[in-house]
Amino acid sequence: MDSVYKGELNRDVALAQANEFAPVHIGPLPVWPPVVLAPMAGVTNWPFRALCRRFGAGLYVSEMVTARPLVEGRAKTLMLAEFGEDETPRSLQLYGVDPYYVGEAVKWLVGEGHVDHIDMNFGCPVPKVTRKGGGSAIPAKPRLLASIVRAAVQNAGAIPVTIKFRMGLDDGLLTYEDAGRVAEEEGCKAVALHARTAAQLYDGEARWDAIANLKHRVRTIPVLGNGDIWEAHDALRMMRATGCDGVVIGRGCLGRPWLFRDLTDVFAGREPQDPPTFGEVAEIALEHATLLSKWAGEASAMRMFRRHSSWYTKGFRGSAKLRSRLMRVTTLAELDEVLRA
């Protein structure tokens, strides 16, 4: 952990002493405010993480990296596992269904000094994944879950391993209590629960009572809550309602990376700042697109940025017409021209 991060952490922890919350400790990593960026496919690459981190501290996790292609050295997977030059702590989410490849992937990541934290994905709700026994279906097989987690923890050494999961496949097969038990028994340093079932996907309200139940059952490691945190004060409500140790932010920050600034404010006992104007949002969007271009090349970045364009412009007057133009942008110069028109 570099000295700049330590300095920022010490300053913000001092602010926290006046309120009811405390940093969440994930192994040797103190995280303040107790906020984690949820891994999101096609979103939480290092350009997006860098942008979010500029707005506020926390733990910023990479998009999901699959163990087998990582071990095999496939170029696309290695690209997804990249970090920014000054990124710290370096947090990577790993996915795998085979303990051997998970263990080998962790061994490589740790041996290369590549990561400071590894999160394991057992929460993917996509039907084509769960039908094959992957993602959210893995916790339905506690012995398989334990063997995968064990392979990660044993090969991680001093690097903390955490796992993220859903309540279960559906209301008839709830698995989150077993997943929490396995995490404790196998040496994980924290767990995160998305308080929906796989069958719900992202529909309906997150059931925060499940987070409270998991916190009651998992006593030796932190429990993080995920689901329906759209505004900064939602994070405080979740922690007060469930007793969880920290929060995981997913869709609430899409097109709104300044949510992490607001979270920093409320955890320090301050009211959030006013939301940015359209002109300020345009500058943030251009910064994001520029970082993406440095990472993936301009042509690829502009295709990747189309979904972000919709998120950034949502809610502004005339945004439907604007989005139609943004979907046809192919260069940074064009993006700049459309956003400043």
Contacts in CASP RR format, 6 or more apart in sequence:
PFRMAT RR
TARGET T0000
AUTHOR 0000-0000-0000
METHOD contacts of the structure
MODEL  1
MDSVYKGELNRDVALAQANEFAPVHIGPLPVWPPVVLAPMAGVTNWPFRA
LCRRFGAGLYVSEMVTARPLVEGRAKTLMLAEFGEDETPRSLQLYGVDPY
YVGEAVKWLVGEGHVDHIDMNFGCPVPKVTRKGGGSAIPAKPRLLASIVR
AAVQNAGAIPVTIKFRMGLDDGLLTYEDAGRVAEEEGCKAVALHARTAAQ
LYDGEARWDAIANLKHRVRTIPVLGNGDIWEAHDALRMMRATGCDGVVIG
RGCLGRPWLFRDLTDVFAGREPQDPPTFGEVAEIALEHATLLSKWAGEAS
AMRMFRRHSSWYTKGFRGSAKLRSRLMRVTTLAELDEVLRA
1 29 0 8 1.000
1 88 0 8 1.000
1 89 0 8 1.000
1 116 0 8 1.000
2 86 0 8 1.000
2 88 0 8 1.000
5 57 0 8 1.000
5 88 0 8 1.000
5 89 0 8 1.000
8 57 0 8 1.000
9 23 0 8 1.000
9 30 0 8 1.000
9 32 0 8 1.000
9 57 0 8 1.000
12 32 0 8 1.000
12 33 0 8 1.000
12 57 0 8 1.000
12 264 0 8 1.000
12 267 0 8 1.000
12 268 0 8 1.000
13 23 0 8 1.000
13 30 0 8 1.000
13 32 0 8 1.000
15 268 0 8 1.000
15 269 0 8 1.000
16 22 0 8 1.000
16 23 0 8 1.000
16 32 0 8 1.000
16 33 0 8 1.000
16 267 0 8 1.000
16 268 0 8 1.000
18 269 0 8 1.000
19 267 0 8 1.000
19 268 0 8 1.000
19 269 0 8 1.000
21 33 0 8 1.000
21 34 0 8 1.000
21 236 0 8 1.000
21 239 0 8 1.000
21 267 0 8 1.000
22 32 0 8 1.000
22 34 0 8 1.000
23 30 0 8 1.000
23 31 0 8 1.000
23 32 0 8 1.000
23 33 0 8 1.000
23 34 0 8 1.000
24 30 0 8 1.000
24 31 0 8 1.000
24 32 0 8 1.000
24 34 0 8 1.000
24 190 0 8 1.000
24 222 0 8 1.000
24 224 0 8 1.000
24 245 0 8 1.000
24 246 0 8 1.000
25 31 0 8 1.000
25 222 0 8 1.000
26 59 0 8 1.000
26 117 0 8 1.000
26 160 0 8 1.000
26 162 0 8 1.000
26 189 0 8 1.000
26 190 0 8 1.000
26 222 0 8 1.000
27 160 0 8 1.000
27 189 0 8 1.000
27 190 0 8 1.000
28 158 0 8 1.000
28 160 0 8 1.000
29 59 0 8 1.000
29 89 0 8 1.000
29 116 0 8 1.000
29 117 0 8 1.000
29 160 0 8 1.000
31 58 0 8 1.000
31 59 0 8 1.000
32 57 0 8 1.000
32 58 0 8 1.000
32 267 0 8 1.000
33 57 0 8 1.000
33 58 0 8 1.000
33 263 0 8 1.000
33 264 0 8 1.000
33 267 0 8 1.000
33 268 0 8 1.000
34 58 0 8 1.000
34 224 0 8 1.000
34 239 0 8 1.000
34 245 0 8 1.000
34 246 0 8 1.000
34 247 0 8 1.000
34 267 0 8 1.000
35 57 0 8 1.000
35 58 0 8 1.000
35 59 0 8 1.000
35 235 0 8 1.000
35 246 0 8 1.000
35 247 0 8 1.000
35 249 0 8 1.000
35 260 0 8 1.000
35 263 0 8 1.000
35 267 0 8 1.000
36 58 0 8 1.000
36 59 0 8 1.000
36 60 0 8 1.000
36 61 0 8 1.000
36 192 0 8 1.000
36 224 0 8 1.000
36 246 0 8 1.000
36 247 0 8 1.000
36 248 0 8 1.000
36 249 0 8 1.000
37 44 0 8 1.000
37 49 0 8 1.000
37 52 0 8 1.000
37 58 0 8 1.000
37 59 0 8 1.000
37 60 0 8 1.000
37 61 0 8 1.000
37 248 0 8 1.000
37 249 0 8 1.000
37 250 0 8 1.000
37 253 0 8 1.000
37 260 0 8 1.000
38 44 0 8 1.000
38 61 0 8 1.000
38 164 0 8 1.000
38 226 0 8 1.000
38 248 0 8 1.000
38 249 0 8 1.000
38 250 0 8 1.000
39 61 0 8 1.000
39 62 0 8 1.000
39 63 0 8 1.000
39 64 0 8 1.000
39 93 0 8 1.000
39 119 0 8 1.000
39 121 0 8 1.000
39 164 0 8 1.000
40 63 0 8 1.000
40 250 0 8 1.000
40 251 0 8 1.000
40 254 0 8 1.000
41 63 0 8 1.000
41 64 0 8 1.000
42 63 0 8 1.000
42 304 0 8 1.000
43 63 0 8 1.000
43 254 0 8 1.000
44 60 0 8 1.000
44 61 0 8 1.000
44 62 0 8 1.000
44 63 0 8 1.000
45 62 0 8 1.000
45 63 0 8 1.000
45 80 0 8 1.000
45 82 0 8 1.000
45 292 0 8 1.000
45 295 0 8 1.000
46 62 0 8 1.000
46 82 0 8 1.000
46 83 0 8 1.000
46 84 0 8 1.000
46 87 0 8 1.000
46 295 0 8 1.000
47 288 0 8 1.000
47 291 0 8 1.000
47 292 0 8 1.000
47 294 0 8 1.000
47 295 0 8 1.000
48 257 0 8 1.000
48 288 0 8 1.000
48 291 0 8 1.000
49 60 0 8 1.000
49 62 0 8 1.000
49 84 0 8 1.000
49 87 0 8 1.000
50 84 0 8 1.000
50 87 0 8 1.000
50 291 0 8 1.000
51 257 0 8 1.000
51 284 0 8 1.000
51 287 0 8 1.000
51 288 0 8 1.000
51 291 0 8 1.000
52 60 0 8 1.000
52 253 0 8 1.000
52 257 0 8 1.000
52 260 0 8 1.000
53 60 0 8 1.000
53 87 0 8 1.000
53 260 0 8 1.000
54 257 0 8 1.000
55 257 0 8 1.000
55 258 0 8 1.000
55 259 0 8 1.000
55 260 0 8 1.000
55 261 0 8 1.000
55 264 0 8 1.000
56 260 0 8 1.000
56 261 0 8 1.000
56 263 0 8 1.000
56 264 0 8 1.000
57 260 0 8 1.000
57 264 0 8 1.000
58 260 0 8 1.000
59 89 0 8 1.000
59 91 0 8 1.000
59 117 0 8 1.000
60 87 0 8 1.000
60 91 0 8 1.000
61 91 0 8 1.000
61 92 0 8 1.000
61 93 0 8 1.000
61 117 0 8 1.000
61 119 0 8 1.000
62 80 0 8 1.000
62 81 0 8 1.000
62 83 0 8 1.000
62 91 0 8 1.000
62 92 0 8 1.000
62 93 0 8 1.000
63 80 0 8 1.000
63 93 0 8 1.000
64 93 0 8 1.000
64 94 0 8 1.000
64 95 0 8 1.000
64 121 0 8 1.000
64 124 0 8 1.000
65 77 0 8 1.000
65 80 0 8 1.000
65 81 0 8 1.000
65 92 0 8 1.000
65 93 0 8 1.000
65 94 0 8 1.000
65 95 0 8 1.000
65 105 0 8 1.000
66 77 0 8 1.000
66 94 0 8 1.000
66 95 0 8 1.000
66 96 0 8 1.000
67 94 0 8 1.000
67 95 0 8 1.000
67 96 0 8 1.000
67 98 0 8 1.000
67 101 0 8 1.000
67 102 0 8 1.000
67 103 0 8 1.000
67 104 0 8 1.000
67 105 0 8 1.000
68 96 0 8 1.000
68 98 0 8 1.000
68 101 0 8 1.000
68 105 0 8 1.000
69 76 0 8 1.000
69 77 0 8 1.000
70 77 0 8 1.000
70 78 0 8 1.000
70 81 0 8 1.000
70 94 0 8 1.000
70 105 0 8 1.000
70 108 0 8 1.000
70 109 0 8 1.000
71 101 0 8 1.000
71 104 0 8 1.000
71 105 0 8 1.000
71 108 0 8 1.000
79 296 0 8 1.000
81 92 0 8 1.000
81 109 0 8 1.000
81 114 0 8 1.000
82 295 0 8 1.000
83 90 0 8 1.000
83 114 0 8 1.000
88 116 0 8 1.000
89 116 0 8 1.000
89 117 0 8 1.000
90 114 0 8 1.000
90 115 0 8 1.000
90 116 0 8 1.000
90 117 0 8 1.000
91 115 0 8 1.000
91 116 0 8 1.000
91 117 0 8 1.000
91 118 0 8 1.000
91 119 0 8 1.000
92 109 0 8 1.000
92 114 0 8 1.000
92 115 0 8 1.000
92 117 0 8 1.000
92 118 0 8 1.000
92 119 0 8 1.000
93 118 0 8 1.000
93 119 0 8 1.000
93 120 0 8 1.000
93 121 0 8 1.000
93 164 0 8 1.000
94 102 0 8 1.000
94 105 0 8 1.000
94 106 0 8 1.000
94 109 0 8 1.000
94 118 0 8 1.000
94 119 0 8 1.000
94 120 0 8 1.000
94 121 0 8 1.000
94 152 0 8 1.000
95 120 0 8 1.000
95 121 0 8 1.000
95 124 0 8 1.000
95 135 0 8 1.000
96 102 0 8 1.000
96 105 0 8 1.000
96 120 0 8 1.000
96 121 0 8 1.000
96 148 0 8 1.000
97 133 0 8 1.000
97 134 0 8 1.000
97 135 0 8 1.000
97 138 0 8 1.000
97 144 0 8 1.000
97 148 0 8 1.000
98 148 0 8 1.000
99 147 0 8 1.000
99 148 0 8 1.000
99 150 0 8 1.000
99 151 0 8 1.000
100 151 0 8 1.000
102 120 0 8 1.000
102 148 0 8 1.000
102 151 0 8 1.000
102 152 0 8 1.000
103 151 0 8 1.000
103 152 0 8 1.000
103 154 0 8 1.000
103 155 0 8 1.000
104 155 0 8 1.000
106 118 0 8 1.000
106 151 0 8 1.000
106 152 0 8 1.000
106 155 0 8 1.000
106 156 0 8 1.000
106 161 0 8 1.000
107 155 0 8 1.000
108 114 0 8 1.000
109 115 0 8 1.000
109 118 0 8 1.000
109 159 0 8 1.000
110 155 0 8 1.000
110 156 0 8 1.000
110 157 0 8 1.000
110 159 0 8 1.000
115 159 0 8 1.000
116 159 0 8 1.000
117 159 0 8 1.000
117 160 0 8 1.000
117 161 0 8 1.000
117 162 0 8 1.000
118 152 0 8 1.000
118 156 0 8 1.000
118 159 0 8 1.000
118 160 0 8 1.000
118 161 0 8 1.000
118 162 0 8 1.000
119 161 0 8 1.000
119 162 0 8 1.000
119 163 0 8 1.000
119 164 0 8 1.000
119 192 0 8 1.000
120 148 0 8 1.000
120 149 0 8 1.000
120 152 0 8 1.000
120 161 0 8 1.000
120 162 0 8 1.000
120 163 0 8 1.000
120 164 0 8 1.000
121 135 0 8 1.000
121 164 0 8 1.000
122 135 0 8 1.000
122 136 0 8 1.000
122 138 0 8 1.000
122 139 0 8 1.000
122 145 0 8 1.000
122 163 0 8 1.000
122 164 0 8 1.000
122 165 0 8 1.000
122 179 0 8 1.000
123 135 0 8 1.000
123 136 0 8 1.000
123 164 0 8 1.000
123 165 0 8 1.000
123 166 0 8 1.000
123 194 0 8 1.000
123 198 0 8 1.000
124 130 0 8 1.000
124 134 0 8 1.000
124 135 0 8 1.000
124 136 0 8 1.000
125 135 0 8 1.000
125 136 0 8 1.000
125 166 0 8 1.000
125 196 0 8 1.000
125 197 0 8 1.000
125 198 0 8 1.000
125 199 0 8 1.000
125 200 0 8 1.000
125 201 0 8 1.000
126 135 0 8 1.000
129 135 0 8 1.000
129 136 0 8 1.000
129 137 0 8 1.000
130 136 0 8 1.000
130 137 0 8 1.000
130 169 0 8 1.000
130 198 0 8 1.000
131 137 0 8 1.000
133 140 0 8 1.000
133 141 0 8 1.000
135 198 0 8 1.000
136 165 0 8 1.000
136 166 0 8 1.000
136 168 0 8 1.000
136 169 0 8 1.000
136 197 0 8 1.000
136 198 0 8 1.000
137 169 0 8 1.000
137 198 0 8 1.000
138 144 0 8 1.000
138 145 0 8 1.000
138 148 0 8 1.000
139 145 0 8 1.000
139 165 0 8 1.000
139 168 0 8 1.000
139 175 0 8 1.000
139 176 0 8 1.000
139 178 0 8 1.000
139 179 0 8 1.000
139 182 0 8 1.000
140 168 0 8 1.000
140 169 0 8 1.000
140 173 0 8 1.000
140 175 0 8 1.000
142 175 0 8 1.000
142 178 0 8 1.000
142 179 0 8 1.000
142 182 0 8 1.000
145 178 0 8 1.000
145 179 0 8 1.000
145 182 0 8 1.000
146 182 0 8 1.000
146 185 0 8 1.000
146 186 0 8 1.000
149 161 0 8 1.000
149 163 0 8 1.000
149 182 0 8 1.000
149 183 0 8 1.000
149 186 0 8 1.000
149 187 0 8 1.000
149 188 0 8 1.000
150 186 0 8 1.000
152 161 0 8 1.000
153 161 0 8 1.000
153 186 0 8 1.000
153 187 0 8 1.000
153 188 0 8 1.000
160 189 0 8 1.000
160 190 0 8 1.000
161 187 0 8 1.000
161 188 0 8 1.000
161 189 0 8 1.000
162 183 0 8 1.000
162 188 0 8 1.000
162 189 0 8 1.000
162 190 0 8 1.000
162 191 0 8 1.000
162 192 0 8 1.000
163 179 0 8 1.000
163 180 0 8 1.000
163 183 0 8 1.000
163 188 0 8 1.000
163 191 0 8 1.000
163 192 0 8 1.000
164 191 0 8 1.000
164 192 0 8 1.000
164 193 0 8 1.000
164 194 0 8 1.000
164 226 0 8 1.000
164 248 0 8 1.000
165 175 0 8 1.000
165 176 0 8 1.000
165 179 0 8 1.000
165 180 0 8 1.000
165 191 0 8 1.000
165 192 0 8 1.000
165 193 0 8 1.000
165 194 0 8 1.000
166 176 0 8 1.000
166 193 0 8 1.000
166 194 0 8 1.000
166 196 0 8 1.000
166 197 0 8 1.000
166 198 0 8 1.000
167 174 0 8 1.000
167 175 0 8 1.000
167 176 0 8 1.000
167 193 0 8 1.000
167 194 0 8 1.000
167 195 0 8 1.000
167 196 0 8 1.000
167 197 0 8 1.000
167 207 0 8 1.000
167 210 0 8 1.000
168 174 0 8 1.000
168 175 0 8 1.000
168 176 0 8 1.000
168 197 0 8 1.000
168 198 0 8 1.000
169 175 0 8 1.000
169 197 0 8 1.000
169 198 0 8 1.000
169 199 0 8 1.000
170 197 0 8 1.000
170 198 0 8 1.000
170 199 0 8 1.000
171 197 0 8 1.000
171 199 0 8 1.000
174 197 0 8 1.000
176 193 0 8 1.000
176 210 0 8 1.000
176 214 0 8 1.000
177 213 0 8 1.000
177 214 0 8 1.000
177 217 0 8 1.000
179 191 0 8 1.000
180 191 0 8 1.000
180 214 0 8 1.000
180 217 0 8 1.000
180 218 0 8 1.000
181 217 0 8 1.000
181 218 0 8 1.000
183 191 0 8 1.000
183 218 0 8 1.000
183 221 0 8 1.000
184 218 0 8 1.000
184 219 0 8 1.000
184 220 0 8 1.000
184 221 0 8 1.000
187 221 0 8 1.000
188 221 0 8 1.000
189 221 0 8 1.000
189 222 0 8 1.000
190 221 0 8 1.000
190 222 0 8 1.000
190 223 0 8 1.000
190 224 0 8 1.000
190 245 0 8 1.000
191 214 0 8 1.000
191 218 0 8 1.000
191 221 0 8 1.000
191 222 0 8 1.000
191 223 0 8 1.000
191 224 0 8 1.000
192 223 0 8 1.000
192 224 0 8 1.000
192 225 0 8 1.000
192 226 0 8 1.000
192 248 0 8 1.000
193 210 0 8 1.000
193 211 0 8 1.000
193 214 0 8 1.000
193 223 0 8 1.000
193 224 0 8 1.000
193 225 0 8 1.000
193 226 0 8 1.000
194 206 0 8 1.000
194 225 0 8 1.000
194 226 0 8 1.000
194 227 0 8 1.000
194 248 0 8 1.000
195 206 0 8 1.000
195 207 0 8 1.000
195 208 0 8 1.000
195 209 0 8 1.000
195 210 0 8 1.000
195 211 0 8 1.000
195 225 0 8 1.000
195 226 0 8 1.000
195 227 0 8 1.000
195 228 0 8 1.000
196 202 0 8 1.000
196 203 0 8 1.000
196 204 0 8 1.000
196 206 0 8 1.000
196 207 0 8 1.000
196 227 0 8 1.000
202 251 0 8 1.000
205 228 0 8 1.000
206 226 0 8 1.000
206 227 0 8 1.000
206 228 0 8 1.000
208 225 0 8 1.000
208 227 0 8 1.000
208 228 0 8 1.000
208 238 0 8 1.000
208 241 0 8 1.000
208 242 0 8 1.000
209 242 0 8 1.000
211 223 0 8 1.000
211 225 0 8 1.000
211 238 0 8 1.000
211 242 0 8 1.000
211 243 0 8 1.000
211 244 0 8 1.000
212 241 0 8 1.000
212 242 0 8 1.000
212 243 0 8 1.000
212 244 0 8 1.000
214 223 0 8 1.000
215 223 0 8 1.000
215 242 0 8 1.000
215 243 0 8 1.000
215 244 0 8 1.000
215 245 0 8 1.000
222 245 0 8 1.000
222 246 0 8 1.000
223 243 0 8 1.000
223 244 0 8 1.000
223 245 0 8 1.000
223 246 0 8 1.000
224 244 0 8 1.000
224 245 0 8 1.000
224 246 0 8 1.000
224 247 0 8 1.000
224 248 0 8 1.000
225 238 0 8 1.000
225 242 0 8 1.000
225 244 0 8 1.000
225 246 0 8 1.000
225 247 0 8 1.000
225 248 0 8 1.000
226 247 0 8 1.000
226 248 0 8 1.000
226 249 0 8 1.000
226 250 0 8 1.000
227 238 0 8 1.000
227 248 0 8 1.000
227 250 0 8 1.000
228 234 0 8 1.000
229 235 0 8 1.000
229 238 0 8 1.000
229 247 0 8 1.000
229 248 0 8 1.000
229 249 0 8 1.000
229 250 0 8 1.000
229 252 0 8 1.000
230 252 0 8 1.000
231 259 0 8 1.000
231 262 0 8 1.000
231 272 0 8 1.000
232 259 0 8 1.000
232 262 0 8 1.000
232 263 0 8 1.000
232 265 0 8 1.000
232 266 0 8 1.000
232 272 0 8 1.000
233 266 0 8 1.000
233 272 0 8 1.000
235 246 0 8 1.000
235 247 0 8 1.000
235 249 0 8 1.000
235 263 0 8 1.000
235 266 0 8 1.000
235 267 0 8 1.000
236 266 0 8 1.000
236 267 0 8 1.000
238 244 0 8 1.000
238 247 0 8 1.000
239 245 0 8 1.000
239 246 0 8 1.000
239 247 0 8 1.000
249 259 0 8 1.000
249 260 0 8 1.000
249 263 0 8 1.000
252 259 0 8 1.000
253 259 0 8 1.000
253 260 0 8 1.000
254 308 0 8 1.000
254 311 0 8 1.000
255 308 0 8 1.000
255 311 0 8 1.000
255 312 0 8 1.000
255 314 0 8 1.000
256 311 0 8 1.000
257 284 0 8 1.000
257 288 0 8 1.000
258 275 0 8 1.000
258 276 0 8 1.000
258 284 0 8 1.000
261 272 0 8 1.000
261 273 0 8 1.000
262 272 0 8 1.000
262 273 0 8 1.000
265 271 0 8 1.000
265 272 0 8 1.000
265 273 0 8 1.000
266 272 0 8 1.000
276 284 0 8 1.000
278 316 0 8 1.000
279 339 0 8 1.000
281 312 0 8 1.000
281 313 0 8 1.000
281 316 0 8 1.000
282 312 0 8 1.000
282 339 0 8 1.000
282 340 0 8 1.000
284 312 0 8 1.000
285 308 0 8 1.000
285 309 0 8 1.000
285 312 0 8 1.000
285 335 0 8 1.000
285 339 0 8 1.000
286 332 0 8 1.000
286 335 0 8 1.000
286 336 0 8 1.000
286 339 0 8 1.000
288 305 0 8 1.000
288 308 0 8 1.000
289 301 0 8 1.000
289 302 0 8 1.000
289 305 0 8 1.000
289 308 0 8 1.000
289 332 0 8 1.000
289 335 0 8 1.000
290 332 0 8 1.000
292 301 0 8 1.000
292 304 0 8 1.000
292 305 0 8 1.000
293 301 0 8 1.000
293 302 0 8 1.000
293 332 0 8 1.000
295 301 0 8 1.000
296 304 0 8 1.000
298 331 0 8 1.000
298 332 0 8 1.000
299 330 0 8 1.000
301 332 0 8 1.000
302 329 0 8 1.000
302 330 0 8 1.000
302 331 0 8 1.000
302 332 0 8 1.000
302 335 0 8 1.000
305 329 0 8 1.000
305 335 0 8 1.000
306 326 0 8 1.000
306 327 0 8 1.000
306 329 0 8 1.000
309 323 0 8 1.000
309 326 0 8 1.000
309 327 0 8 1.000
309 329 0 8 1.000
310 323 0 8 1.000
310 326 0 8 1.000
313 319 0 8 1.000
313 322 0 8 1.000
313 323 0 8 1.000
313 326 0 8 1.000
316 322 0 8 1.000
322 338 0 8 1.000
325 338 0 8 1.000
326 335 0 8 1.000
326 338 0 8 1.000
326 339 0 8 1.000
329 335 0 8 1.000
329 338 0 8 1.000
END
